Amino acid sequence: MEFNWNIETMSPKQYKIADYIQKNAHRVLLSTEQEIAEAVKVSIASVSHFWRIVGFKNLKDFKAHISSQLEVSPAGKFKNVMKKVEDQEVQHHTLSLSINHLYKTIEELSEDSFQKTVELLSNANKVYIHCPGPSIGLGELMTYRMVRFGIDIRLIHKGGSELFESLMHLRDDDVFVLFGFIRLLPEAKVILDYSKEVGFKTILITDQLVSDFSREADVVLFASRGEMRDFHSMIAPTYLIENLIIAIGMKDKEDNVKRLNSLGMLRKRYSTDLPR
């Protein structure tokens, strides 16, 4: 997000702090002054003094202001996009944003976490996916592709107390995939809490690099979707899911090729009865 700060009057240390906050607004919301100071490599006193320089009493006052700015409606997010593309063609703007999301996702992608996810999904007794709101398309993509590899996968559409109808069947060798974009819904919090009792593994796919809920899952994968006030893109999450699907398919390559050949034979055999 953008801050209207007069950086020309700032000292070198103040400029470094301002630049860090500009690039890491969401991280700062969850940070202490000591953590900010360590990240920027300045003293805590410099950070404490910075808030008054930019018109705030302290870090708490700054966080309250930023939080209020981030709480915007879908219409507000769309207006922000429209302002940015007024002087350029929409397709060029969205392409540039998409490339940035992909680069950021690749930079933050942990190879260990990615491989652990592949192992968990490949070896699970059953895979459950909780994909609320706009993440439903990602869950359906995972289900459509991964079923071909012989994975028993269930898409959870139910919310509220109806979620318990699915939770009651979970075993310790199952895996639950959760999408936690921006924040965790109550259903996701219940799933993460219940996993500690039953022992099933949880995989969290999120657009938050720093959050209080990321420590609750067994594996966390990051996919960039844009700042809070932006029109959120699904380019990077889709890229992440497609790479997981490919990696899972390559894991037991010979068996999966046989399965896909069987699918091709079925399509050919019944092509007149069930045309594509």
C-alpha positions as CSV (number, residue, x, y, z in Angstrom):
1,M,0.0,0.0,0.0
2,E,1.1,3.6,-0.6
3,F,2.0,6.1,2.1
4,N,2.1,9.8,1.5
5,W,5.3,10.5,3.4
6,N,7.8,13.2,2.6
7,I,10.9,11.0,2.3
8,E,13.1,14.0,1.2
9,T,13.2,15.3,4.8
10,M,14.0,11.9,6.3
11,S,17.4,10.8,7.6
12,P,19.0,7.7,6.0
13,K,17.7,5.5,8.9
14,Q,14.2,6.9,8.7
15,Y,14.2,6.3,5.0
16,K,15.2,2.7,5.5
17,I,12.3,2.3,8.0
18,A,9.9,3.9,5.7
19,D,11.0,1.8,2.8
20,Y,10.6,-1.4,4.9
21,I,7.1,-0.5,6.1
22,Q,6.1,0.4,2.5
23,K,7.1,-3.0,1.3
24,N,5.9,-5.0,4.3
25,A,2.8,-3.3,5.6
26,H,1.1,-6.6,6.5
27,R,4.2,-7.9,8.3
28,V,4.5,-4.7,10.3
29,L,1.0,-5.1,11.6
30,L,2.1,-8.3,13.3
31,S,5.5,-7.1,14.4
32,T,7.0,-5.5,17.5
33,E,9.3,-2.4,17.4
34,Q,12.2,-4.7,18.2
35,E,11.3,-7.0,15.2
36,I,11.1,-4.0,12.9
37,A,14.4,-2.7,14.2
38,E,16.1,-6.1,13.6
39,A,14.7,-6.4,10.1
40,V,15.9,-2.9,9.1
41,K,19.1,-3.1,11.2
42,V,18.5,0.1,13.2
43,S,18.0,0.7,16.9
44,I,14.7,0.4,18.6
45,A,14.9,4.1,19.6
46,S,15.1,5.0,15.9
47,V,11.9,3.0,15.2
48,S,10.1,4.5,18.2
49,H,11.0,8.0,17.0
50,F,9.9,7.2,13.4
51,W,6.2,7.1,14.2
52,R,6.2,10.8,15.4
53,I,8.0,11.8,12.2
54,V,5.2,10.4,10.1
55,G,2.3,11.8,12.2
56,F,1.5,9.0,14.7
57,K,1.8,8.7,18.5
58,N,3.4,5.3,18.5
59,L,3.4,1.9,16.7
60,K,0.0,1.0,18.2
61,D,-1.5,4.2,16.7
62,F,0.1,3.4,13.3
63,K,-1.3,-0.1,13.4
64,A,-4.8,1.1,14.2
65,H,-4.7,3.6,11.3
66,I,-3.4,0.9,8.8
67,S,-6.0,-1.7,9.9
68,S,-8.8,0.8,9.2
69,Q,-7.4,1.5,5.8
70,L,-7.2,-2.2,4.9
71,E,-10.8,-2.9,5.7
72,V,-12.3,-2.2,2.3
73,S,-15.2,-3.6,0.4
74,P,-15.0,-5.7,-2.9
75,A,-16.2,-2.6,-4.7
76,G,-13.4,-0.5,-3.2
77,K,-10.8,-3.1,-4.3
78,F,-12.2,-3.0,-7.9
79,K,-12.1,0.8,-7.9
80,N,-8.4,0.6,-6.9
81,V,-7.8,-1.6,-9.9
82,M,-9.6,0.8,-12.2
83,K,-7.5,3.8,-11.0
84,K,-4.3,1.9,-11.8
85,V,-5.3,1.0,-15.3
86,E,-6.8,4.3,-16.4
87,D,-3.7,5.2,-18.4
88,Q,-2.8,1.7,-19.7
89,E,-4.4,-1.3,-21.4
90,V,-6.0,-3.7,-18.9
91,Q,-4.3,-6.8,-20.3
92,H,-0.9,-5.2,-19.9
93,H,-1.6,-4.2,-16.3
94,T,-2.9,-7.6,-15.3
95,L,0.0,-9.4,-17.0
96,S,2.4,-7.2,-15.1
97,L,0.6,-8.0,-11.8
98,S,0.5,-11.7,-12.6
99,I,4.2,-11.8,-13.2
100,N,4.9,-10.1,-9.9
101,H,2.6,-12.5,-8.0
102,L,4.4,-15.5,-9.6
103,Y,7.9,-14.1,-8.9
104,K,6.9,-13.4,-5.2
105,T,5.4,-16.9,-4.9
106,I,8.5,-18.5,-6.3
107,E,10.8,-16.5,-4.1
108,E,8.9,-17.4,-0.9
109,L,8.3,-21.1,-1.9
110,S,10.0,-23.5,0.5
111,E,11.2,-26.6,-1.3
112,D,11.0,-28.6,1.9
113,S,7.4,-27.6,2.5
114,F,6.5,-28.3,-1.2
115,Q,8.0,-31.8,-1.1
116,K,6.4,-32.5,2.3
117,T,3.1,-31.5,0.8
118,V,3.6,-33.9,-2.1
119,E,4.5,-36.7,0.2
120,L,1.5,-36.1,2.5
121,L,-1.0,-35.9,-0.4
122,S,0.5,-39.0,-2.2
123,N,0.4,-41.2,0.9
124,A,-2.8,-40.1,2.5
125,N,-5.6,-42.5,3.2
126,K,-8.1,-39.8,2.2
127,V,-7.6,-36.1,1.3
128,Y,-10.1,-33.5,2.4
129,I,-10.2,-30.0,1.0
130,H,-11.8,-27.0,2.7
131,C,-12.0,-24.3,0.1
132,P,-14.4,-21.5,1.0
133,G,-15.4,-18.5,-1.2
134,P,-13.2,-17.9,-4.3
135,S,-10.9,-20.8,-3.4
136,I,-13.6,-23.3,-4.5
137,G,-12.1,-23.3,-8.0
138,L,-8.7,-24.3,-6.6
139,G,-10.3,-27.1,-4.7
140,E,-12.2,-28.4,-7.7
141,L,-9.0,-28.3,-9.8
142,M,-7.1,-30.3,-7.2
143,T,-10.0,-32.8,-7.0
144,Y,-10.4,-33.2,-10.8
145,R,-6.7,-33.8,-11.4
146,M,-5.7,-35.8,-8.3
147,V,-8.5,-38.3,-8.5
148,R,-6.9,-39.5,-11.8
149,F,-3.9,-40.6,-9.7
150,G,-6.0,-42.9,-7.5
151,I,-6.1,-40.4,-4.6
152,D,-9.3,-40.6,-2.5
153,I,-10.2,-36.9,-2.3
154,R,-13.2,-35.2,-0.8
155,L,-14.3,-31.6,-1.4
156,I,-15.9,-30.1,1.7
157,H,-18.6,-27.6,0.8
158,K,-20.4,-27.6,4.1
159,G,-20.0,-24.8,6.6
160,G,-21.1,-24.1,10.1
161,S,-22.1,-27.1,12.3
162,E,-22.6,-29.3,9.1
163,L,-18.8,-29.5,9.0
164,F,-19.0,-32.0,11.8
165,E,-20.6,-34.5,9.4
166,S,-17.2,-34.7,7.7
167,L,-14.9,-34.3,10.7
168,M,-16.4,-37.3,12.4
169,H,-14.9,-39.6,9.8
170,L,-11.3,-38.4,9.9
171,R,-8.5,-40.7,10.8
172,D,-4.9,-40.1,11.8
173,D,-3.6,-41.1,8.3
174,D,-5.9,-38.5,6.5
175,V,-4.8,-35.1,5.2
176,F,-6.8,-31.9,5.3
177,V,-6.0,-29.1,2.8
178,L,-7.1,-25.6,3.9
179,F,-7.2,-22.4,2.0
180,G,-6.7,-19.4,4.3
181,F,-6.6,-16.3,2.2
182,I,-6.4,-13.0,4.2
183,R,-7.8,-14.7,7.4
184,L,-8.9,-18.1,8.7
185,L,-12.7,-18.7,8.8
186,P,-14.1,-20.3,12.0
187,E,-14.4,-23.7,10.1
188,A,-10.7,-23.7,9.3
189,K,-9.8,-22.9,13.0
190,V,-12.0,-25.9,14.1
191,I,-10.3,-28.2,11.6
192,L,-6.8,-27.2,12.8
193,D,-7.8,-27.6,16.4
194,Y,-9.4,-31.0,15.9
195,S,-6.3,-32.2,14.0
196,K,-4.4,-32.1,17.3
197,E,-6.8,-34.5,18.9
198,V,-7.1,-37.0,15.9
199,G,-3.7,-36.7,14.5
200,F,-4.5,-36.1,10.8
201,K,-2.1,-33.8,8.9
202,T,-3.0,-30.3,7.8
203,I,-1.7,-28.3,4.8
204,L,-2.4,-24.5,4.7
205,I,-2.3,-22.6,1.5
206,T,-2.3,-18.9,2.3
207,D,-1.5,-15.4,0.9
208,Q,-0.1,-14.2,4.3
209,L,3.6,-14.4,4.7
210,V,3.2,-13.6,8.4
211,S,0.2,-14.6,10.4
212,D,-0.8,-15.9,13.8
213,F,-2.5,-18.9,12.3
214,S,0.3,-20.2,10.1
215,R,2.0,-22.0,13.0
216,E,-1.1,-24.2,13.5
217,A,-0.8,-26.2,10.3
218,D,1.7,-29.0,9.7
219,V,2.8,-27.5,6.3
220,V,2.3,-23.9,5.1
221,L,2.5,-22.9,1.4
222,F,2.5,-19.2,0.3
223,A,0.9,-17.9,-2.8
224,S,0.8,-14.2,-3.6
225,R,-2.6,-12.6,-4.4
226,G,-1.8,-8.9,-3.9
227,E,-2.2,-6.4,-1.1
228,M,-5.3,-6.2,1.1
229,R,-6.8,-3.3,-0.9
230,D,-6.1,-4.9,-4.3
231,F,-8.3,-7.0,-6.5
232,H,-7.0,-10.4,-5.5
233,S,-5.6,-12.6,-8.3
234,M,-5.8,-16.4,-8.4
235,I,-2.9,-16.7,-10.8
236,A,-0.2,-17.6,-8.3
237,P,-2.4,-20.0,-6.2
238,T,-3.4,-21.8,-9.5
239,Y,0.3,-22.0,-10.4
240,L,1.1,-23.5,-7.0
241,I,-1.7,-26.1,-7.3
242,E,-0.8,-27.1,-10.8
243,N,2.8,-27.7,-9.7
244,L,1.7,-29.9,-6.9
245,I,-0.5,-31.9,-9.3
246,I,2.5,-32.4,-11.7
247,A,4.8,-33.4,-8.8
248,I,2.3,-35.9,-7.4
249,G,1.8,-37.3,-10.9
250,M,5.6,-37.7,-11.3
251,K,6.0,-39.4,-8.0
252,D,4.5,-42.7,-9.1
253,K,5.0,-42.1,-12.8
254,E,4.4,-45.6,-14.1
255,D,1.3,-46.3,-12.1
256,N,-0.2,-42.9,-13.0
257,V,0.6,-43.4,-16.7
258,K,-1.3,-46.7,-16.6
259,R,-4.3,-44.9,-15.0
260,L,-4.3,-42.2,-17.6
261,N,-4.1,-44.9,-20.4
262,S,-7.1,-46.6,-18.8
263,L,-8.9,-43.3,-18.9
264,G,-8.0,-42.8,-22.6
265,M,-9.3,-46.3,-23.4
266,L,-12.6,-45.7,-21.6
267,R,-13.1,-42.5,-23.5
268,K,-12.3,-44.2,-26.8
269,R,-14.5,-47.2,-26.1
270,Y,-17.6,-45.2,-25.2
271,S,-17.0,-42.1,-27.3
272,T,-20.3,-42.4,-29.1
273,D,-22.3,-43.0,-25.9
274,L,-20.6,-40.2,-23.9
275,P,-18.9,-37.8,-26.3
276,R,-16.6,-35.2,-24.9
